[in-house]
């Protein structure tokens, strides 16, 4: 079968693990959008699993255990396997939620040969960090038992579109070759091609910050900074002008905040019962 998406071998997995691990204590406070995404996943899972036995659950990218706790409460008798690439995140999750089997490992590596099948596979705000998104999602679907449910949330290509535009303007002003400082995200159309049978839901969430500095700090506090292996440093003039363009183009209607778009995408797929 021909590939429908291009792998991203430039992602630095060690950098991803290190940056998220360093923010284990600040992550939950810094990620209200990811929390809302988890709530939407949870609500849909609750509805879609009514009157179904859920004995085995795999959570891909459990982070601090925020969603793990809610899933455990929803399915108290289920066996939960929770995977994360960061040791620090797993340590935090283990302190918050006892019971699941935690594994510190790259989820893509685990999905190549899972040790069992699952009634529910879920993931929130993780698969955008996959090197090979298509293979990873297809492996998640393949790990389902007959009738099992895949539920994942991720970010789409419009995420931080304001920041990307402001950087582009700043590079043009300084007559420099532009570099992408925003983590590239796949489109909802790409997700549909990967798993055509799945339901895809898109929601743009606009958040507001006091200024550009506060917005960038929120990204750092979440650990979600650019982790491309070929990432470039930002010239001081470009950073200065980016902030100017951002404020001039994307000030909120109240005139005192700037806006940032999070393009949230959700995928729901049920494996046929037979």
Buried (B, 14 or more C-beta within 10 A) or exposed (E): EEEBBEBBEEBBBEBBBBBBBBBBEBBBEBBEBBBBBBBBBBEBBEEBBEEEEBEBBBBBBBBBBBBBBBBBEBBEEBBBBBBBBBBBBBBBBBEEBEBBEBEBEBBBEBBEEBEEBBBBBBBBBBBBBBBBBBBBBBBBBEBBBEBBBBBBBBBBBBBBBBBBBBBBBBBEBBEEEBBBBBBBBBBBEBBBBBBEEBBBEEBEBEBBBEBBEEBBEBBBBBBBBBBBEEBEEBBEEBBEBBBBBBEEEBBBEEEEBBBBBBBBBBBBBBBEEE
